Amino acid sequence: MEKIGFIGLGNMGGGMASNLRRKQFPMMVYDINPRPVAMLVEIGAESADDVASLARASSIAITMLPGPREVAATAAALLANMAPGSLLIDMSTVDPETTDALAAAAAAKGVGFVDAPVGRLAAHAQRGESLFMVGGSPADFARAMPLLEAMGSTIHHCGGPGAGTRTKLVNNYLAIILCQLNAEALSLSQGFGLNLETTLEVLHGTTATNGQLKVNWPNKVLKGDTAPGFAIDLAHKDLSLILQAANAARVPLPVAAAAREAFSAARAQGHGGLDFSAMLDVQCRLAGVTPPRLG
Ligand code: NAD
């Protein structure tokens, strides 16, 4: 059986690594925060002293880190210590430039590489119901498959190395701007003095509805839960990556630019640690209306 090294045990990685452990994969884990490490050790994972020792002990290393900076630094330490013939899987949301550089660095060391960023939310990751958008050669994809199946319920092979990251940016562009659009729409409904339940019934009965409004928001901000499943800080990071990558591809995204600045304003007001659905509360405060809640 493959020996797994898992780095980054946050809202997403913690649940994903737990699902791998439950499927009996031998596992070493590393995170700069000792709390999630202790939780994984409780279910049979081994704690690594550092990235280098994790790399030496693993046939497959997985990274699930906040963004490009953490991924590039960690991957450099991994690749300096992984044996040729091993496999590196990055599941973090990063920019295409970072992913392409990782793929090239891994190839130069004789290490396989797969980018497998993750769709859906932290609650899905906990339940082993994540969606993966995978880039990699057919052989590397096949090798990663048993792990992906242990952590998720939907797996798409999007193409060669880098295709997963690029698909993820397209997906997150829509998923994140929907939060700002929903926030504006519901603040308008509040400004008009409308009933929230009735407004939602109407929206869900027309093409106006969307996954955020229908699936995520009723379980998060609309019931008063703004604890981060996916933090405003990370959504802002993704919109910045999306704009940068779109600019490089000469694709203009005016709505993404406006939405990114709305997320910038939320962070400037100290709300970066809240769930991205809390953009509703930020927008309602801006409009001088009470943030609506269900029930
Ligand atoms: P998080 O902030 O909850 O977790 C990140 C973890 O990485 C933390 O435990 C942190 O301590 C650890 N970490 C940070 N720097 C480190 C380093 N240098 N070495 C070792 N550990 C380090 O983030 P998350 O919500 O789990 O997201 C992880 C990635 O997945 C991000 O790229 C995010 O954009 C993406 N993502 C998140 C969601 C979501 O709903 N939360 C969904 C899909 C994708």
py3Dmol code that shows the C-alpha trace and the ligand (Angstrom):
import py3Dmol

protein = """\
ATOM      1  CA  MET A   1       0.000   0.000   0.000  1.00  0.00           C
ATOM      2  CA  GLU A   2       1.175   3.550  -0.750  1.00  0.00           C
ATOM      3  CA  LYS A   3       2.592   5.502   2.209  1.00  0.00           C
ATOM      4  CA  ILE A   4       0.872   8.884   2.368  1.00  0.00           C
ATOM      5  CA  GLY A   5       2.395  12.148   3.622  1.00  0.00           C
ATOM      6  CA  PHE A   6      -0.288  14.816   4.163  1.00  0.00           C
ATOM      7  CA  ILE A   7       0.605  18.488   4.700  1.00  0.00           C
ATOM      8  CA  GLY A   8      -2.048  21.111   5.609  1.00  0.00           C
ATOM      9  CA  LEU A   9      -4.772  19.898   7.980  1.00  0.00           C
ATOM     10  CA  GLY A  10      -7.107  22.926   7.975  1.00  0.00           C
ATOM     11  CA  ASN A  11     -10.840  23.148   7.269  1.00  0.00           C
ATOM     12  CA  MET A  12     -10.429  21.042   4.122  1.00  0.00           C
ATOM     13  CA  GLY A  13      -7.238  19.023   4.673  1.00  0.00           C
ATOM     14  CA  GLY A  14      -8.241  17.890   8.173  1.00  0.00           C
ATOM     15  CA  GLY A  15     -11.383  16.172   6.907  1.00  0.00           C
ATOM     16  CA  MET A  16      -9.702  14.788   3.809  1.00  0.00           C
ATOM     17  CA  ALA A  17      -6.752  13.289   5.727  1.00  0.00           C
ATOM     18  CA  SER A  18      -9.192  11.766   8.258  1.00  0.00           C
ATOM     19  CA  ASN A  19     -11.048  10.029   5.438  1.00  0.00           C
ATOM     20  CA  LEU A  20      -7.794   8.587   4.077  1.00  0.00           C
ATOM     21  CA  ARG A  21      -6.873   7.313   7.563  1.00  0.00           C
ATOM     22  CA  ARG A  22     -10.312   5.737   7.977  1.00  0.00           C
ATOM     23  CA  LYS A  23      -9.640   3.810   4.748  1.00  0.00           C
ATOM     24  CA  GLN A  24      -6.486   2.469   6.493  1.00  0.00           C
ATOM     25  CA  PHE A  25      -3.864   4.284   4.376  1.00  0.00           C
ATOM     26  CA  PRO A  26      -0.586   4.452   6.365  1.00  0.00           C
ATOM     27  CA  MET A  27      -0.083   8.178   6.913  1.00  0.00           C
ATOM     28  CA  MET A  28       2.368  10.777   8.176  1.00  0.00           C
ATOM     29  CA  VAL A  29       1.035  14.308   8.702  1.00  0.00           C
ATOM     30  CA  TYR A  30       2.486  17.802   9.096  1.00  0.00           C
ATOM     31  CA  ASP A  31       0.964  21.208   9.882  1.00  0.00           C
ATOM     32  CA  ILE A  32       2.381  24.319  11.561  1.00  0.00           C
ATOM     33  CA  ASN A  33      -0.680  24.182  13.855  1.00  0.00           C
ATOM     34  CA  PRO A  34      -0.274  21.322  16.369  1.00  0.00           C
ATOM     35  CA  ARG A  35      -4.030  21.002  17.110  1.00  0.00           C
ATOM     36  CA  PRO A  36      -5.169  19.247  13.891  1.00  0.00           C
ATOM     37  CA  VAL A  37      -1.986  17.149  13.941  1.00  0.00           C
ATOM     38  CA  ALA A  38      -3.003  15.792  17.368  1.00  0.00           C
ATOM     39  CA  MET A  39      -6.462  14.933  16.016  1.00  0.00           C
ATOM     40  CA  LEU A  40      -4.962  12.900  13.156  1.00  0.00           C
ATOM     41  CA  VAL A  41      -2.517  11.161  15.507  1.00  0.00           C
ATOM     42  CA  GLU A  42      -5.528  10.088  17.589  1.00  0.00           C
ATOM     43  CA  ILE A  43      -6.861   8.126  14.601  1.00  0.00           C
ATOM     44  CA  GLY A  44      -3.543   6.451  13.830  1.00  0.00           C
ATOM     45  CA  ALA A  45      -1.487   8.904  11.737  1.00  0.00           C
ATOM     46  CA  GLU A  46       2.143   9.574  12.563  1.00  0.00           C
ATOM     47  CA  SER A  47       3.290  13.146  13.220  1.00  0.00           C
ATOM     48  CA  ALA A  48       6.291  14.291  11.125  1.00  0.00           C
ATOM     49  CA  ASP A  49       8.947  16.546  12.695  1.00  0.00           C
ATOM     50  CA  ASP A  50       9.361  18.459   9.455  1.00  0.00           C
ATOM     51  CA  VAL A  51       8.592  18.408   5.732  1.00  0.00           C
ATOM     52  CA  ALA A  52      11.886  16.676   4.865  1.00  0.00           C
ATOM     53  CA  SER A  53      11.257  13.645   7.091  1.00  0.00           C
ATOM     54  CA  LEU A  54       7.673  13.381   5.795  1.00  0.00           C
ATOM     55  CA  ALA A  55       9.037  13.424   2.211  1.00  0.00           C
ATOM     56  CA  ARG A  56      11.537  10.657   2.910  1.00  0.00           C
ATOM     57  CA  ALA A  57       8.861   8.430   4.515  1.00  0.00           C
ATOM     58  CA  SER A  58       6.169   8.848   1.815  1.00  0.00           C
ATOM     59  CA  SER A  59       5.566   7.306  -1.595  1.00  0.00           C
ATOM     60  CA  ILE A  60       2.812   9.897  -2.216  1.00  0.00           C
ATOM     61  CA  ALA A  61       2.911  13.412  -0.705  1.00  0.00           C
ATOM     62  CA  ILE A  62      -0.226  15.591  -0.635  1.00  0.00           C
ATOM     63  CA  THR A  63      -0.344  19.351  -0.008  1.00  0.00           C
ATOM     64  CA  MET A  64      -3.558  21.176   1.007  1.00  0.00           C
ATOM     65  CA  LEU A  65      -2.231  24.630   1.917  1.00  0.00           C
ATOM     66  CA  PRO A  66      -3.658  28.171   1.801  1.00  0.00           C
ATOM     67  CA  GLY A  67      -2.074  29.468  -1.418  1.00  0.00           C
ATOM     68  CA  PRO A  68       0.848  29.703  -3.867  1.00  0.00           C
ATOM     69  CA  ARG A  69       3.422  31.008  -1.385  1.00  0.00           C
ATOM     70  CA  GLU A  70       2.974  28.134   1.103  1.00  0.00           C
ATOM     71  CA  VAL A  71       2.702  25.545  -1.683  1.00  0.00           C
ATOM     72  CA  ALA A  72       5.872  26.671  -3.515  1.00  0.00           C
ATOM     73  CA  ALA A  73       7.977  26.714  -0.321  1.00  0.00           C
ATOM     74  CA  THR A  74       6.653  23.349   0.900  1.00  0.00           C
ATOM     75  CA  ALA A  75       6.950  21.669  -2.497  1.00  0.00           C
ATOM     76  CA  ALA A  76      10.596  22.763  -2.785  1.00  0.00           C
ATOM     77  CA  ALA A  77      11.359  21.062   0.554  1.00  0.00           C
ATOM     78  CA  LEU A  78       9.366  17.982  -0.509  1.00  0.00           C
ATOM     79  CA  LEU A  79      11.030  17.593  -3.901  1.00  0.00           C
ATOM     80  CA  ALA A  80      14.496  17.956  -2.357  1.00  0.00           C
ATOM     81  CA  ASN A  81      13.765  14.818  -0.300  1.00  0.00           C
ATOM     82  CA  MET A  82      11.290  12.621  -2.220  1.00  0.00           C
ATOM     83  CA  ALA A  83      12.632   9.513  -3.959  1.00  0.00           C
ATOM     84  CA  PRO A  84      12.404   9.286  -7.767  1.00  0.00           C
ATOM     85  CA  GLY A  85       9.274   7.315  -8.667  1.00  0.00           C
ATOM     86  CA  SER A  86       7.193   8.879  -5.899  1.00  0.00           C
ATOM     87  CA  LEU A  87       4.184  11.149  -6.553  1.00  0.00           C
ATOM     88  CA  LEU A  88       3.349  14.705  -5.463  1.00  0.00           C
ATOM     89  CA  ILE A  89      -0.338  15.732  -5.391  1.00  0.00           C
ATOM     90  CA  ASP A  90      -1.169  19.396  -4.789  1.00  0.00           C
ATOM     91  CA  MET A  91      -4.821  19.958  -3.871  1.00  0.00           C
ATOM     92  CA  SER A  92      -4.525  23.627  -2.868  1.00  0.00           C
ATOM     93  CA  THR A  93      -6.065  26.401  -4.970  1.00  0.00           C
ATOM     94  CA  VAL A  94      -3.116  28.132  -6.666  1.00  0.00           C
ATOM     95  CA  ASP A  95      -2.379  29.948  -9.930  1.00  0.00           C
ATOM     96  CA  PRO A  96      -1.449  28.141 -13.173  1.00  0.00           C
ATOM     97  CA  GLU A  97       2.094  29.560 -13.046  1.00  0.00           C
ATOM     98  CA  THR A  98       2.727  27.909  -9.647  1.00  0.00           C
ATOM     99  CA  THR A  99       1.240  24.590 -10.793  1.00  0.00           C
ATOM    100  CA  ASP A 100       3.217  24.570 -14.060  1.00  0.00           C
ATOM    101  CA  ALA A 101       6.451  25.303 -12.148  1.00  0.00           C
ATOM    102  CA  LEU A 102       5.712  22.444  -9.706  1.00  0.00           C
ATOM    103  CA  ALA A 103       5.015  20.018 -12.551  1.00  0.00           C
ATOM    104  CA  ALA A 104       8.329  20.927 -14.205  1.00  0.00           C
ATOM    105  CA  ALA A 105      10.308  20.706 -10.932  1.00  0.00           C
ATOM    106  CA  ALA A 106       8.767  17.310 -10.137  1.00  0.00           C
ATOM    107  CA  ALA A 107       9.520  15.989 -13.639  1.00  0.00           C
ATOM    108  CA  ALA A 108      13.149  17.120 -13.311  1.00  0.00           C
ATOM    109  CA  LYS A 109      13.437  14.982 -10.140  1.00  0.00           C
ATOM    110  CA  GLY A 110      11.695  11.943 -11.660  1.00  0.00           C
ATOM    111  CA  VAL A 111       8.712  12.492  -9.356  1.00  0.00           C
ATOM    112  CA  GLY A 112       5.146  12.236 -10.724  1.00  0.00           C
ATOM    113  CA  PHE A 113       2.840  15.234 -10.328  1.00  0.00           C
ATOM    114  CA  VAL A 114      -0.904  15.701 -10.146  1.00  0.00           C
ATOM    115  CA  ASP A 115      -2.827  18.929  -9.486  1.00  0.00           C
ATOM    116  CA  ALA A 116      -6.136  17.986  -7.893  1.00  0.00           C
ATOM    117  CA  PRO A 117      -7.853  21.089  -6.500  1.00  0.00           C
ATOM    118  CA  VAL A 118     -11.085  20.516  -4.675  1.00  0.00           C
ATOM    119  CA  GLY A 119     -14.652  21.588  -5.306  1.00  0.00           C
ATOM    120  CA  ARG A 120     -17.503  21.836  -2.794  1.00  0.00           C
ATOM    121  CA  LEU A 121     -17.226  22.837   0.853  1.00  0.00           C
ATOM    122  CA  ALA A 122     -15.534  21.859   4.114  1.00  0.00           C
ATOM    123  CA  ALA A 123     -18.645  19.912   5.199  1.00  0.00           C
ATOM    124  CA  HIS A 124     -18.332  17.746   2.060  1.00  0.00           C
ATOM    125  CA  ALA A 125     -14.621  17.184   2.765  1.00  0.00           C
ATOM    126  CA  GLN A 126     -15.534  15.968   6.268  1.00  0.00           C
ATOM    127  CA  ARG A 127     -18.018  13.475   4.803  1.00  0.00           C
ATOM    128  CA  GLY A 128     -15.674  12.244   2.034  1.00  0.00           C
ATOM    129  CA  GLU A 129     -17.885  13.851  -0.621  1.00  0.00           C
ATOM    130  CA  SER A 130     -15.439  16.270  -2.248  1.00  0.00           C
ATOM    131  CA  LEU A 131     -15.215  16.854  -5.990  1.00  0.00           C
ATOM    132  CA  PHE A 132     -11.752  16.757  -7.583  1.00  0.00           C
ATOM    133  CA  MET A 133     -10.611  18.519 -10.777  1.00  0.00           C
ATOM    134  CA  VAL A 134      -7.498  16.637 -11.775  1.00  0.00           C
ATOM    135  CA  GLY A 135      -4.599  17.460 -14.082  1.00  0.00           C
ATOM    136  CA  GLY A 136      -1.944  14.848 -14.736  1.00  0.00           C
ATOM    137  CA  SER A 137      -0.670  12.128 -17.047  1.00  0.00           C
ATOM    138  CA  PRO A 138      -2.924   9.058 -17.351  1.00  0.00           C
ATOM    139  CA  ALA A 139      -0.425   7.011 -15.272  1.00  0.00           C
ATOM    140  CA  ASP A 140      -0.172   9.593 -12.454  1.00  0.00           C
ATOM    141  CA  PHE A 141      -3.953  10.057 -12.470  1.00  0.00           C
ATOM    142  CA  ALA A 142      -4.472   6.275 -12.159  1.00  0.00           C
ATOM    143  CA  ARG A 143      -2.024   6.142  -9.226  1.00  0.00           C
ATOM    144  CA  ALA A 144      -3.822   9.005  -7.424  1.00  0.00           C
ATOM    145  CA  MET A 145      -7.281   7.519  -8.046  1.00  0.00           C
ATOM    146  CA  PRO A 146      -7.609   5.248  -4.938  1.00  0.00           C
ATOM    147  CA  LEU A 147      -6.764   8.237  -2.713  1.00  0.00           C
ATOM    148  CA  LEU A 148      -9.178  10.540  -4.502  1.00  0.00           C
ATOM    149  CA  GLU A 149     -11.907   7.898  -4.172  1.00  0.00           C
ATOM    150  CA  ALA A 150     -11.243   7.688  -0.431  1.00  0.00           C
ATOM    151  CA  MET A 151     -11.677  11.461  -0.049  1.00  0.00           C
ATOM    152  CA  GLY A 152     -14.326  12.318  -2.603  1.00  0.00           C
ATOM    153  CA  SER A 153     -17.375  11.182  -4.519  1.00  0.00           C
ATOM    154  CA  THR A 154     -16.833  12.958  -7.875  1.00  0.00           C
ATOM    155  CA  ILE A 155     -13.581  12.898  -9.840  1.00  0.00           C
ATOM    156  CA  HIS A 156     -12.932  14.617 -13.178  1.00  0.00           C
ATOM    157  CA  HIS A 157      -9.734  14.090 -15.165  1.00  0.00           C
ATOM    158  CA  CYS A 158      -9.548  17.521 -16.825  1.00  0.00           C
ATOM    159  CA  GLY A 159      -6.367  16.957 -18.867  1.00  0.00           C
ATOM    160  CA  GLY A 160      -2.585  17.048 -18.446  1.00  0.00           C
ATOM    161  CA  PRO A 161      -0.702  18.725 -15.560  1.00  0.00           C
ATOM    162  CA  GLY A 162      -2.175  22.196 -14.868  1.00  0.00           C
ATOM    163  CA  ALA A 163      -5.654  21.433 -16.240  1.00  0.00           C
ATOM    164  CA  GLY A 164      -7.022  20.854 -12.716  1.00  0.00           C
ATOM    165  CA  THR A 165      -5.819  24.230 -11.427  1.00  0.00           C
ATOM    166  CA  ARG A 166      -7.162  26.047 -14.480  1.00  0.00           C
ATOM    167  CA  THR A 167     -10.572  24.353 -14.164  1.00  0.00           C
ATOM    168  CA  LYS A 168     -10.677  25.244 -10.456  1.00  0.00           C
ATOM    169  CA  LEU A 169     -10.156  28.947 -11.226  1.00  0.00           C
ATOM    170  CA  VAL A 170     -13.049  28.905 -13.697  1.00  0.00           C
ATOM    171  CA  ASN A 171     -15.232  27.174 -11.081  1.00  0.00           C
ATOM    172  CA  ASN A 172     -14.285  29.524  -8.247  1.00  0.00           C
ATOM    173  CA  TYR A 173     -14.805  32.602 -10.388  1.00  0.00           C
ATOM    174  CA  LEU A 174     -18.511  31.724 -10.567  1.00  0.00           C
ATOM    175  CA  ALA A 175     -18.869  30.304  -7.038  1.00  0.00           C
ATOM    176  CA  ILE A 176     -17.327  33.379  -5.392  1.00  0.00           C
ATOM    177  CA  ILE A 177     -18.921  36.175  -7.413  1.00  0.00           C
ATOM    178  CA  LEU A 178     -22.305  34.536  -6.711  1.00  0.00           C
ATOM    179  CA  CYS A 179     -21.756  35.402  -3.028  1.00  0.00           C
ATOM    180  CA  GLN A 180     -21.450  39.094  -3.847  1.00  0.00           C
ATOM    181  CA  LEU A 181     -24.419  38.979  -6.254  1.00  0.00           C
ATOM    182  CA  ASN A 182     -26.588  37.190  -3.679  1.00  0.00           C
ATOM    183  CA  ALA A 183     -25.498  39.679  -1.003  1.00  0.00           C
ATOM    184  CA  GLU A 184     -26.531  42.617  -3.181  1.00  0.00           C
ATOM    185  CA  ALA A 185     -29.859  41.008  -4.138  1.00  0.00           C
ATOM    186  CA  LEU A 186     -30.821  40.173  -0.551  1.00  0.00           C
ATOM    187  CA  SER A 187     -29.757  43.595   0.739  1.00  0.00           C
ATOM    188  CA  LEU A 188     -32.094  45.088  -1.881  1.00  0.00           C
ATOM    189  CA  SER A 189     -34.875  42.797  -0.687  1.00  0.00           C
ATOM    190  CA  GLN A 190     -34.225  44.006   2.881  1.00  0.00           C
ATOM    191  CA  GLY A 191     -34.128  47.629   1.711  1.00  0.00           C
ATOM    192  CA  PHE A 192     -37.549  47.108   0.116  1.00  0.00           C
ATOM    193  CA  GLY A 193     -38.828  45.612   3.388  1.00  0.00           C
ATOM    194  CA  LEU A 194     -39.702  42.278   1.747  1.00  0.00           C
ATOM    195  CA  ASN A 195     -40.162  38.955   3.539  1.00  0.00           C
ATOM    196  CA  LEU A 196     -36.996  36.808   3.202  1.00  0.00           C
ATOM    197  CA  GLU A 197     -38.753  33.439   2.981  1.00  0.00           C
ATOM    198  CA  THR A 198     -41.102  34.656   0.241  1.00  0.00           C
ATOM    199  CA  THR A 199     -38.273  36.309  -1.694  1.00  0.00           C
ATOM    200  CA  LEU A 200     -36.232  33.073  -1.559  1.00  0.00           C
ATOM    201  CA  GLU A 201     -39.234  31.010  -2.700  1.00  0.00           C
ATOM    202  CA  VAL A 202     -39.579  33.287  -5.736  1.00  0.00           C
ATOM    203  CA  LEU A 203     -35.847  33.212  -6.557  1.00  0.00           C
ATOM    204  CA  HIS A 204     -35.704  29.414  -6.251  1.00  0.00           C
ATOM    205  CA  GLY A 205     -38.656  29.171  -8.648  1.00  0.00           C
ATOM    206  CA  THR A 206     -36.916  31.122 -11.427  1.00  0.00           C
ATOM    207  CA  THR A 207     -33.530  31.049 -13.176  1.00  0.00           C
ATOM    208  CA  ALA A 208     -32.273  33.596 -10.601  1.00  0.00           C
ATOM    209  CA  THR A 209     -31.382  30.874  -8.112  1.00  0.00           C
ATOM    210  CA  ASN A 210     -27.894  29.449  -7.777  1.00  0.00           C
ATOM    211  CA  GLY A 211     -25.959  26.869  -5.777  1.00  0.00           C
ATOM    212  CA  GLN A 212     -24.728  29.322  -3.155  1.00  0.00           C
ATOM    213  CA  LEU A 213     -28.202  30.643  -2.467  1.00  0.00           C
ATOM    214  CA  LYS A 214     -29.850  27.247  -2.559  1.00  0.00           C
ATOM    215  CA  VAL A 215     -27.276  24.935  -0.919  1.00  0.00           C
ATOM    216  CA  ASN A 216     -24.682  26.889   1.052  1.00  0.00           C
ATOM    217  CA  TRP A 217     -26.368  30.016   2.410  1.00  0.00           C
ATOM    218  CA  PRO A 218     -29.330  28.355   4.202  1.00  0.00           C
ATOM    219  CA  ASN A 219     -26.769  26.317   6.213  1.00  0.00           C
ATOM    220  CA  LYS A 220     -24.418  29.234   6.849  1.00  0.00           C
ATOM    221  CA  VAL A 221     -25.085  32.981   6.994  1.00  0.00           C
ATOM    222  CA  LEU A 222     -28.883  32.743   6.641  1.00  0.00           C
ATOM    223  CA  LYS A 223     -29.049  30.671   9.819  1.00  0.00           C
ATOM    224  CA  GLY A 224     -26.530  32.927  11.590  1.00  0.00           C
ATOM    225  CA  ASP A 225     -23.450  30.687  11.190  1.00  0.00           C
ATOM    226  CA  THR A 226     -20.528  32.741   9.875  1.00  0.00           C
ATOM    227  CA  ALA A 227     -17.732  30.454  11.182  1.00  0.00           C
ATOM    228  CA  PRO A 228     -15.384  29.897   8.236  1.00  0.00           C
ATOM    229  CA  GLY A 229     -16.066  26.861   6.050  1.00  0.00           C
ATOM    230  CA  PHE A 230     -14.361  28.867   3.292  1.00  0.00           C
ATOM    231  CA  ALA A 231     -12.975  32.145   4.631  1.00  0.00           C
ATOM    232  CA  ILE A 232     -13.396  35.588   3.016  1.00  0.00           C
ATOM    233  CA  ASP A 233      -9.560  35.816   3.087  1.00  0.00           C
ATOM    234  CA  LEU A 234      -9.293  32.675   0.904  1.00  0.00           C
ATOM    235  CA  ALA A 235     -12.065  33.846  -1.453  1.00  0.00           C
ATOM    236  CA  HIS A 236     -10.180  37.150  -1.873  1.00  0.00           C
ATOM    237  CA  LYS A 237      -6.981  35.185  -2.567  1.00  0.00           C
ATOM    238  CA  ASP A 238      -8.803  33.143  -5.235  1.00  0.00           C
ATOM    239  CA  LEU A 239     -10.285  36.211  -6.952  1.00  0.00           C
ATOM    240  CA  SER A 240      -6.786  37.726  -7.054  1.00  0.00           C
ATOM    241  CA  LEU A 241      -5.375  34.518  -8.600  1.00  0.00           C
ATOM    242  CA  ILE A 242      -8.258  34.433 -11.089  1.00  0.00           C
ATOM    243  CA  LEU A 243      -7.723  38.047 -12.205  1.00  0.00           C
ATOM    244  CA  GLN A 244      -3.970  37.558 -12.520  1.00  0.00           C
ATOM    245  CA  ALA A 245      -4.364  34.354 -14.563  1.00  0.00           C
ATOM    246  CA  ALA A 246      -7.119  35.891 -16.700  1.00  0.00           C
ATOM    247  CA  ASN A 247      -4.957  38.946 -17.402  1.00  0.00           C
ATOM    248  CA  ALA A 248      -2.091  36.668 -18.451  1.00  0.00           C
ATOM    249  CA  ALA A 249      -4.486  34.896 -20.849  1.00  0.00           C
ATOM    250  CA  ARG A 250      -5.800  38.316 -22.075  1.00  0.00           C
ATOM    251  CA  VAL A 251      -9.338  37.515 -20.906  1.00  0.00           C
ATOM    252  CA  PRO A 252     -11.079  40.543 -19.348  1.00  0.00           C
ATOM    253  CA  LEU A 253     -13.237  39.818 -16.256  1.00  0.00           C
ATOM    254  CA  PRO A 254     -14.816  43.141 -15.178  1.00  0.00           C
ATOM    255  CA  VAL A 255     -17.278  41.535 -12.736  1.00  0.00           C
ATOM    256  CA  ALA A 256     -14.482  39.585 -11.030  1.00  0.00           C
ATOM    257  CA  ALA A 257     -12.541  42.829 -10.522  1.00  0.00           C
ATOM    258  CA  ALA A 258     -15.540  44.535  -8.885  1.00  0.00           C
ATOM    259  CA  ALA A 259     -16.264  41.489  -6.680  1.00  0.00           C
ATOM    260  CA  ARG A 260     -12.620  41.268  -5.607  1.00  0.00           C
ATOM    261  CA  GLU A 261     -12.764  44.846  -4.329  1.00  0.00           C
ATOM    262  CA  ALA A 262     -15.959  44.080  -2.371  1.00  0.00           C
ATOM    263  CA  PHE A 263     -14.028  41.250  -0.676  1.00  0.00           C
ATOM    264  CA  SER A 264     -11.102  43.692  -0.139  1.00  0.00           C
ATOM    265  CA  ALA A 265     -13.486  46.037   1.681  1.00  0.00           C
ATOM    266  CA  ALA A 266     -14.722  43.185   3.896  1.00  0.00           C
ATOM    267  CA  ARG A 267     -11.132  42.349   4.838  1.00  0.00           C
ATOM    268  CA  ALA A 268     -10.322  46.007   5.507  1.00  0.00           C
ATOM    269  CA  GLN A 269     -13.204  46.045   7.993  1.00  0.00           C
ATOM    270  CA  GLY A 270     -11.732  43.024   9.804  1.00  0.00           C
ATOM    271  CA  HIS A 271     -14.058  40.322   8.427  1.00  0.00           C
ATOM    272  CA  GLY A 272     -11.458  38.251   6.515  1.00  0.00           C
ATOM    273  CA  GLY A 273     -11.786  35.313   8.916  1.00  0.00           C
ATOM    274  CA  LEU A 274     -15.553  34.912   8.431  1.00  0.00           C
ATOM    275  CA  ASP A 275     -17.222  32.479   6.028  1.00  0.00           C
ATOM    276  CA  PHE A 276     -17.577  33.894   2.498  1.00  0.00           C
ATOM    277  CA  SER A 277     -21.370  33.786   2.817  1.00  0.00           C
ATOM    278  CA  ALA A 278     -20.941  36.561   5.446  1.00  0.00           C
ATOM    279  CA  MET A 279     -20.501  38.930   2.490  1.00  0.00           C
ATOM    280  CA  LEU A 280     -24.260  39.261   3.028  1.00  0.00           C
ATOM    281  CA  ASP A 281     -23.708  40.931   6.402  1.00  0.00           C
ATOM    282  CA  VAL A 282     -20.963  43.181   5.022  1.00  0.00           C
ATOM    283  CA  GLN A 283     -23.213  44.343   2.169  1.00  0.00           C
ATOM    284  CA  CYS A 284     -26.236  44.859   4.460  1.00  0.00           C
ATOM    285  CA  ARG A 285     -24.180  47.038   6.805  1.00  0.00           C
ATOM    286  CA  LEU A 286     -23.061  49.069   3.771  1.00  0.00           C
ATOM    287  CA  ALA A 287     -26.715  49.477   2.763  1.00  0.00           C
ATOM    288  CA  GLY A 288     -27.794  50.336   6.305  1.00  0.00           C
ATOM    289  CA  VAL A 289     -30.256  47.420   6.514  1.00  0.00           C
ATOM    290  CA  THR A 290     -30.494  44.550   9.010  1.00  0.00           C
ATOM    291  CA  PRO A 291     -28.871  41.343   7.690  1.00  0.00           C
ATOM    292  CA  PRO A 292     -31.723  38.875   7.082  1.00  0.00           C
ATOM    293  CA  ARG A 293     -31.937  35.473   8.795  1.00  0.00           C
ATOM    294  CA  LEU A 294     -34.153  32.437   8.226  1.00  0.00           C
ATOM    295  CA  GLY A 295     -36.599  31.347  10.883  1.00  0.00           C
TER     296      GLY A 295
END
"""
ligand_1 = """\
44
NAD
P -7.230 26.550 6.123
O -6.640 27.896 6.314
O -8.378 26.117 6.973
O -6.095 25.426 6.260
C -4.773 25.590 5.862
C -3.892 24.733 6.777
O -2.544 24.827 6.339
C -3.929 25.209 8.228
O -4.099 24.103 9.101
C -2.535 25.837 8.435
O -2.057 25.734 9.758
C -1.692 25.022 7.482
N -0.487 25.703 7.013
C -0.361 26.977 6.569
N 0.918 27.203 6.174
C 1.576 26.039 6.372
C 2.921 25.634 6.136
N 3.838 26.478 5.620
N 3.281 24.367 6.445
C 2.366 23.492 6.977
N 1.080 23.825 7.231
C 0.704 25.075 6.915
O -7.627 26.466 4.573
P -8.688 25.477 3.886
O -10.037 26.114 3.917
O -8.459 24.100 4.401
O -8.176 25.583 2.362
C -6.987 24.931 1.902
C -6.907 25.119 0.398
O -8.078 24.553 -0.213
C -6.868 26.590 -0.050
O -6.054 26.699 -1.177
C -8.319 26.883 -0.381
O -8.432 27.950 -1.302
C -8.765 25.553 -0.956
N -10.201 25.220 -0.855
C -10.943 25.531 0.247
C -12.285 25.174 0.297
C -13.150 25.482 1.506
O -14.389 25.417 1.374
N -12.579 25.789 2.650
C -12.877 24.496 -0.771
C -12.094 24.153 -1.853
C -10.763 24.514 -1.893
"""
view = py3Dmol.view(width=600, height=400)
view.addModel(protein, "pdb")
view.setStyle({"model": 0}, {"cartoon": {"style": "trace"}})
view.addModel(ligand_1, "xyz")
view.setStyle({"model": 1}, {"stick": {}})
view.zoomTo()
view.show()
